[in-house]
Amino acid sequence: MIWSFYLSFTDWDLIAPEYHFVGFENFMDALRSPSVHAAFWVTYKFMLVFIPIVTVMALTVAVLVNGLPRFKSLFLIGFFLPYLSSGVVSALIVKGLLSYNSPVNTFLRSLGITIDWLGTPMSALFVIGIILAWKFTGYYALILTAGLSSIDKEVYEAAAIDGVTDRQRFWRITLPLLYPSLYTTLILAFGVTFGIFTEVYQLTGGGPNFATNTWQMEIFNQAFKNLQAGYASAVALLASLATFISIYIVRKLLELWGKRYGWN
């Protein structure tokens, strides 16, 4: 980070042995760059897609697995496996499934439906968001299952005596008592959206029209394609600043939510 901070004030091109100090020029150029603006907003667009999907899926898996009488660990391992899989392999498989001549698109065309999954901004965002949700669901479900296991069963027994319905039990008891685990998974999930690279690199390259151009993709393109290491370092610092501020705000909002249920 210290070296990156130093380079952000230079015009180093990643190759030349000599480079010059340019002051805040890289930062000013980055703040005016359309691709950097896109990277900033794309991160929050991915949040709107990824966070709700992965949270609902992880909660569903955790509740279902926690309710099993046996083999909980076996099912959790099965759901956890996608997290261990290579992002490159997953992206290439999805790319094949969504190609023009794939069985999926062939079937849709037979129904008169034609979708350019990776060539349309909205669909490209959803495809990548769903891949990430599939990958991280098992990981977050593991954390949530541990949280569910720690809830005292006597609380549910007392609620049953009072005639609490299943829906009320989930919203009024399970969710509030699951707050520590939910807090952890949500912070981790928000952090993921600032580090998206592999899936975007393999599937869209940041397109179409910067629609999936994440911070990591922008840094990579500037450093290794345009050979502007100094400028890329400036973008990386701006990305770090945006990440820290965003996560801090998210933390405070989650803590306010937790205080409503007595968590400090």
N, C-alpha and C positions, 0 to 999 in steps of 0.2 A: 504493500500500500504506500509505503514511503517512496519507493522508486517510481510508482505510478504517479504519485503526487508531483514529484520532480519533473517527470516526463511531460506532464500535462501543460507545462509552461514552455515547452520546446517544440521545434518543428521536426523532430526525429522521424525518419521514414522507415525505420525498422532494419535498414541495411547499412546506410552510410555511417562511417566511424565518427563523423563530425556532425554536429547539429547546433542550432542557435536558440537562444532564449527569446521567446516571442511574447512574454507577459501573459495577459489575459485574452489574447487573440483567439486561442482555441475555444475558450469558454464562450466568448461572444459569438463565434461562428456556430457553435453547437446550439446555443439558445435561439439562433435564427434559422436553424436547419429544419426543413419539413420532415425529414426522416427521423430526427430526434423528437420532434413534436409527436409524430406518429407512435414512436416507441413509448412515450409517456402515456398516451391515451390507450394504446393497445393493451398495456398492462392491466388497466382497470376494466377494459372490456373482457379480458380473460377472467378477471375476478368475477364478473357478473355471470359468466358461463360456468366456470370451474367450481367456485365455492359452493353454490347451492346444490349442484349435481353431486359432488363428492361428499358433501355433508349428509344429504338425504340417503345416498347409497351406503355410506359407512354406518350411519345410524340403523338403517334397515338390517344390514348384515349383522351388526352387533346385537341387536335385539333378538333376531332370529337364532343366532348361534348361542346366545346366552340362555335361550329358552330350551335348548336341546338337553335331553337327559344324559346323553353320552356322546363321546367323540367330538367334543368342542374343539380341542386342540387340532384335530385332524382337519376340520373344516376351516379353522382360522389359518392354518398353514396353506390350504388350497387357495384361499382368497388373498393370502400374502404373496404368493408366487409371482404375480404380475409386477409387483414392486421390485423384485430381483431381476426381472427380465431386462434385456438390453433395449434401450430406447430406440436405437438404430433399427434393430430387428422388428420391433413393434411398428415403427413408422413405415418400414418397407412393406410389411404385411398389409397394413391399412392402405398404403398406396396401391398395392396390387388389387385389393378388394374394391377400391373406388375408381380403378382405371376405366376407360371408356368401354372396353370389351369384357369387363368382369361380369360374372353371373348376376351381381346386384344390379348393375346398370342395364344389362341386357334385359332383365326381368322388368325393370321400371320402364324401359323404352317400349316394351310390349304392351304396357298399360297407357302409353302415350305421355309418359313423364320423363323429362330429360333434365338431369341436374349435373352441373359442373361443380362437384363437391369442393375441389381445391382451387377453382378458378373464380369463385364468387366470394366476396369479402365475408358475408355473414356465415355462409356454410363452412368456409375454411376455419373461421373462429370456433364454430361448434364442433367440427371434426377434431381439431386439436384439443379443445377443452374436454371432449368426451374421452379421448385417448388418455389424457392425464388423469381424469377422474377414475377410469378403469384401473390405471396403474396404482393410484394412491388409496383406493377404497379399502383394500385389505390392510394396509398399514395403519390407517386411521381407525378402522374397525377393531384392530387389535388393542389400541389404546382405549377405545370406548368400551370394549368388552371388559377390560380390567376395571374400568370405572363402574360398570353395571354390577360386577361381581362384588364390589366393595359396599354396595348399598345394603343396609340392614333389611333382611326379609321381614322383620317384625313391623316395619313401617307399612309394607304392603298388606300384611295381615290385619293391622289396625284399620287400614283404609277399606279393606274388604268387609270388615264388620260394620263400618259406617255406610256401606252401600255405594262406594265409589265405583264408577264405571271404568272400563279399560281405557277409554279415551281420556277421561279425567285423571286416571292414574298416571298416564304417560305425561300429560302436559303439566299436571300439578305436583307430581312427586318425582317421576323418573328424570325428566329434563332438568328441573332445578338441582337435584342431587347429583346429576351428572356434570354439573358446571365445570369442575376442575379439569375433567377429561376433554370436554368440549372446548374449553379455553385453549388447551394445548393443541388440539387438532386444528382449530381455526387459525391460530397464530402460525402453525406450520403450513397450512394451506395458503394463507396470504403470502407467506414467504416464497412458496413455490412459484407463484405467478410472476415474481421479479427475476426468476432464474430460468425461464423457459428458453431452450435453445435447440436441443437435439431434434425434437419433433418438427419444429418450424424449419430448421435447416434441411431436413430430409424431404419434407412434404411441399413446402411453399417457398422457401428461401426468403421469407419476409413479405411476399406478395399475397394476393394481387393488390397492386397500388398501395404498398405499405400496410395493408390491412392486418397482417400478422407480424409486423416488424417489431420484435421485442427488443428490450435493452441489450440482451446478450447478442442478438443477431446484429444489431447496429454496431456494437463494439467490434464484433468479429469482422464485419464487412469493412469498417474503417481501418482496422489494424492489419488485416491479412489480405484483403482484396485491393484496397486503395493505398495500402502501405503508408498510412498516416498514424503512426504509433502515438505521437504526441497528442494529436486530436482525439484518438480513441481513448487515451488515458483520461482526457478531460471529460469525455462522455461517460466513462466508467465512474468517475467521481460524482458526476451529476446523477447517475443511476443509483449510486450508494446513498446519496443525500435523499433522493426521492423514496428509496426503500426505507431508510431509517425513520423519516418523518411519517410515512404511511403506516408502518408497523406500530409506531408510537401512538398514532391516532386510533388505530384499530384496538390496541391494548386498552386504552382509556375507555373506549366505548364498551368493550367487553367487560371491563371492571365495573362500569356503571350498571350494566345488565346484571352482573353477579351480586352487586350490593342490594338489588331488589329482592334477592332470595336469601340475604343474610351472609353472603360470602364477602370477606374483606380482602 
